[in-house]
Amino acid sequence: MNFQTVGTIPTRQIPPTLLCLTAPAVLFCSVLQTSPLSPLIIRRDVSESVFSPLRNHILRARFLSRFHIPNDGPTSESTELWTEWQDITPSEKLSWQPCFGIYGPNFQCARLTVPMDYSRPLNESADHPKVHLALIMAMGAGRTQVPSTYAKAPLLINPGGPGGSGVRLAQVRAADLQLLLGAQHDIIGFDPRGVGASTPKADCFASPNSPDGVLGRNVAYMNRLTWTISGQEIGLTNSSNVALTKLSARSRAIAKLCRRVDESEGDRSIFRHMDTPNSARDMLSIIDAWDEWRSESKTSYSMQLEAADPSVKRQKPHYGENGKTDLQGKLVYWGFSYGTLLGATFASMFPDRVGRIVLDGVVHADHYVEPTWKGSIVDADAIWDKFFVYCAEARTLCNFYRTGDSAEDIRQRFSKTLSLLQEQPATVLLPDTNLPALVTASDVKKSVFFGSLYTPVIGFPVIAELLDLAFNGRLEEIAKGAGMVSLCGNLTMPVWPDDAMIGIACSDKRHKFNESVPELQARFEHAASYSKFADVWFGAEPNLGCNGWEIERKNPPMRWHDHPAHKPALIETSFPILFLSNTLDPVTPLGDALYMTRKFANASIVEQDGLGHCTLSCVSSCTIAHVRAYLNDGIVPPPPQFKSDSSNDGQWPMCKCLEKPWTSLSDAAEESTDEPQVDRSQMQAYEEMRAEFVAFTLSQQLEHNNPLKAYLVERIGQSAGFRK
């Protein structure tokens, strides 16, 4: 397939300007999974309010594909996006072909076949189970048909999760990454095994008796949606004296459902082979396949090209290398959130294959393999406290501010608003579906408050708007339906939801998590001693969702004592790792990043003096400069100097955020004359990456039929773009 079609219109016949336009504001996201360690997202921008039929048709396809939104119209854009993967033949060698023209002209796709069980290599038997990894590449500048013109090492990206799609991230933000880092980078987004477009898919709702193809996937999707909605009235972990009991029972029910799928698949079950070490091993397979592909530049077709155009032969790849290290056969990688654990696992398994690894928003490997991640939210309350301070400072720019307010006045008004919703949920009528709905305190706390901690610069102003409406009893003005009627129509999706998050996270647990409700209650109370948001965090899939998980991982490619959480000796890598962390991060605190930095010899860390999850949560020209220097020129900041082996006190590079809530980026940049100067376009690219982060975080914190979801995602889309 040489181009992507939208309806009957080939994308390559669409004027390039149309492909740069953004989606209308009337649509909203329906992501079902809550992914606490997945910061990067697919944003639905807001542009012109009136669209021509052709333009609206194209942009609708693009928007639906980004957000996994069902397409209930007569067209088949999202079906095209799904079937395009099916049209790519899997191969044990990289075989790139043009794909997804709707996202731009420079994408190539491949499906790389790797062993499901690396102890059963494919060359030993054709019957050994296989995994087909979905890869999408945004080509760097000056590439030709000759593989040797490509970078010695592409930049692999992972958005987090676990279960986040690198394919989706590359589809919509590879151009920003190339603008940020340099057009010389070949950027590869891949879906880890069990995730997204990689097959087999980790789907516990897929019945062996369901029909194949779209119909069978739709049946599984509707069953998943029904199950999700049936549990929403339970609320958070401590919403009632029976909430934890019910949530625990639901996690066990899902574990039982997944177990049935696993047993039906037997040795070919992906659930037995989707832990993080297997994904790290897959990254090595991608690197090796890339090297093999680049070495095959003297094909007959390549020689014909050289004969026709001698300049092809003279063209050399350029990657910004400083000549001191050779990146061929090495991993060049930028991982966010859970992606930092994946990167650290790779570095522990294959330390001599480290080329450049940037780990941003760092997961504590020891905590990650425990039953629950209780220590991850130690900074959450401190970030939330900043909301009241920033709102008071912003005065009338903050919708929740009243004349003469102090930060404490705003806090008390917030407490009153939450108490009102706890005593009496807001009743709203949904005009687009003609249904009544409730907005509860649990809905607001989960979706509004905790989600805003991931990117306060953008989230806090929107939260203030919503709190003001709630305080004045005006939530009905912004409530919208969940589109249940349309879901019963002609449902098509580019990639269906899956259970990769629990499949990966539960497989990664050091020991089986199987505790009684009293034991869970004790764990929750311990987590609550760290943060008031424990009721949100504890109930997330990778925590309580793993209680009762029964599927045993089989033949992992890494022994437990080699895991970065347990390896006692300093890990010597072939090139130092660069860690990035905010001063205050709601789910991956700075202390965790410092701990992981100590695990690797000569590793460096850059602290960004800001709030939020991952450094993308705010723009810093200093951070941008460090990342560019590291990836492009191999310049590593000096390693941290700790005062003692048992203390996190010490010295390491610090970068300043250029913005804060209710402050424009341009104003903040003018005030920061001592910061490193970077190109304005690079700051804009960083801002666009952050925009992905914001909308996806809030959309994942909200359940499908939450009446506030459409409003929040729409407002975030309006606020999160490049703020001039």
N, C-alpha and C positions, 0 to 999 in steps of 0.2 A: 504494500500500500504506500503510494508516494505522497498522498495528501489526505488530510482529514476533511470529511464532508459534514456540512451542517444542513440538515434537510436535503435539498437537492442542489445546494450551492457549494461548490468546492471552495475551501478556504483560500487557496492560492489565487482565486479570482477576486477576493475581497480586497479593497484598497487597504494598504498597511495602516492607515490612520484609524480604521474601524477596529483593528485588533488592539489598539491602545486604549480604547474607550472602556468605561467601567460599567458595572451592572446597575440596573435601576433599583430604587430604594424600596420597592414594594415587596420584595422577596425576603425570606428569612431562612436561617440555618436550622437544620434538624439533626445535628450530630447527636447520637444517643449515648456514646461512651463518655464517662468522666475520666479524663486523663490528667491526673495531677502533675505528672512530670513530663508534659508535652507542651512546651511554650510556643512553638511555632505553628502558625495557622494560615488558613486560606481566607483572606479577607474579602468581603463583599464591599467594594467601594461605592460611593454615591457620586453621581455626576449630574448630567442634565436631567431635568424632570420630564422632558418630552423626547421620545425616541421614534425614529422612523420604524416601520414594520421590519425592514431588513435588519437594521441595527439592533432592534430589540430582540429579534430572533437569534442573532449571533450571540449577543451578550447574555441572553437567558441561558443558552447552552453552556457558556463559559462559567457563569455563576453556579448553575446547578452542579456542574462537574466539580467545582472547587469545594462545595459544601456538602456533597453527598445528599443533595436534596432531590426527592422524587420529582419526576417530571410527569405531570398529569395531562399535558397538552397533547395535541395530535401529532406533534413532531417527535423525532427520535434522536435528538442530539446526544443525550446521555447514553442511549443504547450504543450509538456509534463509538463513544469513548470507551465503553466496556468491550465491545466486540473488536476494537482495534488491537487490544492485547491478545485476544483470542486468535487474531490473524497472524501474529508473530510466532514463528516456529521456534520452540525451545532448542537450544544447542549447548553442547559442552564447551564450545568455543564461542567467543563473542562474534555475533553477526549483527551489525548495526543496520538499521533501516530508518528512513524518514518516518516521523510519526507526529501526531497531535499538532497539526498545523494551526489549530485554533489558538494555540498558545504562542505561536511564533514560528519563524522559518528555520530555526537552527537546532531543532531537536532531533535526536536519533534515539531509537529504542532497541532493546535487546532483552531476551529472556535466557538467562544463563542457567544451565542445568548443573546442579551440584548434588552430591550424595545427601539423602536424608539422614543417614547414619554414616559418619565418616569412618567408622570401623568396618564398614562394608562398602569399599570403593566401587565406583561404577565400572571400572575396567576389569573387575573380577567377575561380574555377572550383569547381564542386561536386565535381569529381574530384580536387582536391588532397588529399593524405593528411592525416588528422586524428588528433588525440590527444584522448581523453576522460579528463579529470582527475577522480578521485574526491575529493569534498569532503564533510566532515561538520562541522556547526556545532552547538556547544552554545550555546543562546540565553541571552543575558543576562536579568537580571530585568526584568519589566515589559514584555516584548515582546508585540505584538499582531499581527494580520494585516496591519497597515499597515507597509510596509517602512521608512518614515521614522522609525519608533520604534526602529530598530536603531542601533547605534553608527555614527558617521561612518566609522570604520575598525575592522574586526575585528582581533583578535589572531591572526596566523598563527603556527603552531608547526612546527618541524622537529626530529626527535629525533636526527638524525645519520646515519651510515652510512659512505659513501654507500649509499643504498638503503633507509633506514629509513622506516617508514610513519607519517606524521603522522596518518592516519586511526585507526590502532590506538591511538596515544598519546591522541588526543582522546576516543576511545570510553571509555577506562578512567580517564583522569586529568583530563579537562576540569573536573569538579566540584572537584577539588583546586586546580586553577589558579584557578578563580573564587573559591574560599575564600581562596586566598593573595593574589590581586591585587585582588579585588573582584567582586561579582556583576554589575556593570555591563558587564563585558566579554563580547562575543560572540566565542567562540573557534572558530577554523577549523583543523582538521587536514586536510592534503591529502597525497595520495600523489603524489610527483613523477612525471613521465613515465617509463614503463617499470616503475614500482614498484607492488607490492601490487595494489590494486583498480583502478588506472588502466590504461587499455588504449590501444594494444596492449601486451602484456606482454613484457618482455625475458626470454625463456625459451629458452635454447640447447638444452634437451632436448626441446622440442616439435617433433615430426617433422611435416613437411607431409603425410605419409601417415597420420597418426594420426586416429582419429575425433574429431569435435567433442565439446564438452561435457565432462562429468565423466569419462567413460571415457578420453578422450584426455589429459586433464590427469593422470589417475591413472597412465597409462602413462608419461608424462614424469616424474612424481614417482618412480615405482619405478625407472626408469632412473637418475635422479639419485642416489637412495639407494644403488643398487648401485655406482655409480661412486665415491661418497664412501667407502663402506666398503672398497672394494677398495684404497684407498690408505692406509688408516690405519696399517698395519704399517710404513710407511716412517719414521714418526716425524717429528722436527724436522729442520731444515736440516742440522745436524751430528750426527745420531744415528748415522750410519755414513759410510763413505767413498764410498758411492754414493747417499746420501739426496738430496743436492742435484741430482745427475744425474736421478734419478727424479722429483723434484718439478718440475724444469724441463720434463721430458718431459710430465708431466701438465698443466702450464699450457699448453703448446703444443697438446696434444690438445683442451683446452677451447676454445682460441682457434680451432682448426680447426672444431670443432663449431659455435661461434657464427658463424663465417664462412659455413658452409653454410646456416644459417638466414637470415642476412643476404642471401645471394645469392638464396635462394628468394623472399624478400619484395621484393627490388629496391628501387625508390624508396619503397616503403611500409615499409621496415625501420626500426624504432624505434632500432636500434643506431647508425644514422647521425646521429641527432638527439637524443641523450639526455645530452649534456654539461651541465655546470653552468650555463653561460650560457643555454642553452635553458630550464632550470628557473627561472632568475632571470627570464627573459622571461615564463614562465608565471605567475609571481607577479604581475607587472604586469597580465597579463590578468585574474587573479582580482580585483585591486584595481579595475580598470576595470569589470569585470562587476558588482562589488558597488555601485559608484557608480551605474551604470545601473539596477540593480535598486532601489536606495533611491529614486531619482528617480521611479520609476513608482508613487508612492504614491497618485496620484489616479485609480486605476482605478475602474471602475464599482462593483466590489465594495467597495473602500475607502470610496467615497462613501456606499454603503449602510450600512456599519458606522458611519460618522460620523453619519449621519442617525439611526440607531437609538440611538447612544450618543455624545453630544457630547463626553464626556471623552476619547474616542479622539483627536479632533482636537486637543485641548489638550495631549495627552501629548507631551513632547519627549524626544529621546534624551539620555542623560547618559553621559559617558565620563570624568569626572574631569579634564577639560581646564582649564588655568589661564587660558584666554582669550587667551593671547599667540600661540598658533599654531593653525592650523586643520588638523585631521588628514584632512579629506576629500581623497580621491585620493592619500593617502600610505600607505606601508607601516608597519604596526605589527607587530613580529615578535620572537619569541624563538627563537633557534637554538642548538642544542647541538652541540659537536664539529664534524663535517663541516657541520652546519647553519650554523656560523659562516662557513665559506667561501662557502656559498650566500648568506648575508646580505651578506657583504663584496662578493661579485660583483654582487649587485643594487645596492648602494650605489655601486659603481664605474660601472655601466652607467647608472643612473638616479639620480644624486645629488640631483636636485631633487624626488624622490618619497620621500625618507626622512622618515618621521614619528617613529617611535620604533623603534630596533633594538637589541636586547640580544643580544650574542654571548658565549656561555658555553663555556669550554674551547676556546681559539682555535687554529685550524689556521693554520700558516705558509703563506701562499699560494705563496711561492717554492719551498718544499720540496715542497708538494703536487704540483706539476706535474713534478717530477723523476721519474726512473725508480723510485727507492725512497725511502722516507721515513726515512732513516738517523738524522737528528738529532732525531726526535720522541721518542726514548726516553732522552734524556740524564738524566732524573730518576728513571727506573725503579729503578735499583739503590739509590738513596738512600731511596726509599720502602720497598723490601723490607728494607733494613737496620733500619728502624724496627720491623719485626715482632718481632725478637729483643729490642729494647729494651722495647717495650710488654709483651711476654709476661713478661719478667723483672719489670717493675714490677707487673704484675697478679698475679704469684705463683700461688697455687692456682686463681685464676679462669681461668687459661690452662691448658688440658688438656695442653699439651706441656711444661709447667714441672715440674721436679723440685726437691725441697727443697734450698735453698742455691744454686740456679742463678744464674749471671750471664748476661748477654746472650750472651757468648762461649760459655758452656756449651750454651746452647740452639742456637746456630749450629752447633756441632760435632755435636750430636745430629741436627740437620737434615741436615747433610752425610752423616752415616752412614746415615740413612734413605734418602736419595736414592741413595747408592752401593749399598745393598742391592738396590734396585729395578733399578738399572742392571746389576748382576751377575746377578740372578735376578728376573725379573718375578713379581709375585704371581699365583698361580693361584687363581681363585675359581669357585664353582659358583653359577649364578644360579637361585634357587629358583622364580621365577615363569615361567621359560622352559625350565628343565631343560637348560641349556647351560653348558659351561665357558667361561671368559673369562680374559684376562690384563689385569693392570694394570701398565703400564710406567712407567719414569721419564719418558718423553715425555708420557704421559697426565697424570701428576701435575704436571709442570712447566707444561704448557700450560694445564690446566684449573684447577689449584689456585693456583699461585703467581702467574702473570701476571694471571689474572682477579681475584685478590684486591687487586691494586694499584689497581684502578679505584675501590674503595670500602673502604679498610682498616677503617673504623669497624665495618662489618658483616662484611667478608670475613675479617679476621684471626682472630677467635674461631672461626669455622667451620673455617678452615684448620688451626688448632691441634688441633681435635678430630680431623680427618682424619689429620694427621701422627702423632698419638698412636696411632691405630688402625694405621697403616702400620708404625710402629716396633715395635709389639707383635705384628705378624703377624695382625691381626684385621680386615683389609679385607673378608673374606668376610661379615662381619656386616652390612655396609651395601651390598653389591653387589646390583644389581638388573638385570634384563634390559631389552633395548631394545624389546621388543614386536614382534619381526619377524613372529611368527605373526599378530598382529592386523592388521599392515599388509597382509597378503595377503587380508584379508577385504573387507568393504564400506567402502572408504576414501572418506571425504568430508572436505573441508577448506573453511574459510571463504575463505581466500586461499592459493593454492599458492605454494611457494617459487619464486624467480626468480633471474636473473643480473644484476640491476640494479647490484649493487655493482661488478662488474668492467666492466659496460657503461659506467657513469658514470666510474669512476676511470681506466680505460684510455683513454677518449675525452678525458679532461682532461689526459693527459700532453702535455707540450710537443712531444716528439719520440717517434717509435716506439721501443719498448723491445724490442730484439731482440739479445740477447747470448749468447755461448757460455758453457758451464759454467765455464771458467777465469775469464772476466770476471765471472760471477756470484759465484764464490768470492772474488774480490778485493773485490767490493762487500760481501759478507757479512762478511769480515774487518774491513773498515772500520767497518761497523755494530757489530761486536762490540767495537770499541774504545770505543764509547759505553756499552754495557750488556751484561751477561751474558744478558739476555733477547732478544738479537738473533736467536737461533735460533727463537724463537717469532714475533717481529715480522716478520722477513725473509720467512718463508714465507706470510704472510697474503695474501689475494687482491689487495688493491690494490698490493702490492709485487711479489713473484715472480709472482703470478697474471697480471700484465700482460705478462710476457715472451713475445713471439711474437704479440701481439695485432695483427691485420691490418686490422680494419675502420676505414676512414677516416671521420672525422666530416665532415659535409657542410653547407656554408652556415651556420656558427655565427653567432648574432646579435651577437657581440662580437669585435672584432679583438684579436689577441694583445697589442698594445701598450696596449690599454685594460684588460687584465686587471689586477686589483689587485697581482699579483706583479710586473708589469713597468711599471706606470704611474709614471713618474718624478716627476711633479708631485704636490703635496699635493692630495688629493681633497676638494673643498669640498661638503659635504652640506647639505641644507636644515635638518637638525637633527643635533646631535652624536650619535655612536654611543656606546653604553656597552659596554665590554668587561669580562668577568669572568674571573678565573683563580685557581686555587689556587697557593700558594707552590710546592708540588711536585705535578706532574701527570705520570703515567707515559707519556702519549702526546701531550699538547699542553702543553709546558712554558711557564712564565711568560714566558721570554724571547721566545717566539713571539707571545704576546699583546702584549707591549710593542712588538715590531716592527710588528705590524699596527696598533696604536694610533697609531704615528707616521705611518701611511699616510693617515690621515683628519684633516682640520682640526678642531680643538677637541674631538676624541674624548677620552673619559675612560676610565679603567680603575680597577676596584676589585679589589685583591688580597685573597683570603681565606687567612688563615694556617692552612692545612690540607693534608691529603694526599688525593690521589685525582683522578679525571678529572671535570672540571666542578665547579662550586661546589655542585651538588646532593649531592656525595659526603659532605658533613657539614652539619649545621644551624648556621646563624649568623643571629641576630636582626638583626645589623648588615647583612648582605648582603640579607636580606629587606626591610629598611627602604629600602635604596638602590634595589632593583628596583621596589618599590611607588612610591616617590617619583618615579622616572624615568618609569615607564609611566603612572602615574595623573595626575601633576601636572607632568610635564616638567621636573623638577628634576635637573640634571646635576651630578655631583660635579666638583670642580675638575680640570682636565686635569693630567696628570703633568708634573712639573718635572724634566727630565733635566740632569745635570751637564755633559754635552757631547753633540754630535750622534752620536758614535761609542760612547757608553757607555749601558748600561742602569741605571746608578746614578742614583738620584734620589728624588723624593718623590711619593707618590700615596696615596689612601685605602687603609687596611688594615682588614680585618674579622677578627674572631677566631672560630674554630670553637668551638662550645659543648660538644663531645664528642670523645672519642678511644676507641680500642678498649677494651673491658671497662669502660667508664664509662657510666653511665646518663645520658640527656639531662637528666632533672630534677635530678640531683645537680650536673651541670656548669652548668646554668642558674642554680642558686642561688649558685654560686661567682662568677658573672660579673655582679656588680652594676653594673658600669660600662658594660654593653652596652645598646644601644637596646632599649626595651621594645616588643614586638609582641604581638599577641593570641595566646593559646595555640593557638587553632584554626589560625592561620596557620602556626605552627611545626609543628603536626601535619600540615597539608597539605604543607609542605615535606618533612617526613619521609616521607609517603606517596609523593611524587614520587621521593625518593631510593630508596625500596623498589623502585620500578619499575626504577631504574638498576641495582641490585645483582643481582637475580635474572637479568635479561636478559643482563648482562655475562657471568656465569658460564655460563649456558646456551649462549651463543654461542661461548664458548671451548671447550666440550666437543663432541666429535663425537656423532653420534646414538647409537651403540652403546657408548659409554664406560660401563663398569659403575658408575662413581661419580656419574654424572649425576643420577640420581634422588635420591640422598642429598643431594648438594650443593644442588640446587634446593629440595628440601624443607626442609632446615635453614635455608637463606637465607630462605625464605618465613616460617619461624617467627621468625627473628631480625630481619628487616628492617622489621617494622611499627613503629608509633609506640611508642618505648621509654619508657615512663613512669618 
